[in-house]
């Protein structure tokens, strides 16, 4: 693989089949645009991929055989973290990692906000303990570093390590 540019010319974004909800959340954690809903049928996945230039991620080879799918990847792993490793490695995603910039629930972009914007929207004890928050521009959900932060940081570190090993 010879890279002629430091970054790809376009943004990498995905559409995932209904069986890959946990992987979608992990990709969003890493900052990737990952369209997923638990009610998507194959035709809708193909339509979204074609109209929005998304890469199809699936465990169903049949979707990838559709003539309108131009970019796709068939996942071999069944464990969500192993799937994340597989996608990061196979699609060389290391250069596109932007952790904590997308809502893991709705895929919206996160924006930094201060304590005033979070008042009344987060628990009082959380408001007292933090200065900065992130708010989803799509669904309005608020995020802050909580007790789950070390687990999320470990997932991000794991993805960076996989990306580094893949490019080295």
Buried (B, 14 or more C-beta within 10 A) or exposed (E): EEEEEEEEEEEBBBBBBBBBBBBBBBBBBBBBBBBBBEEBEBEEBBBBBBEEEBBBBBBBEEBBEBEEBEEBBEBEBEEBBEBBBBBBBEBBBBEBBEBBBBBBEEBBBBEEBEEEBBEEBBEEEBBEEBEEBBBBEBEEBBBBBEEEEEEBEEBBEBBBEBBEEBEE
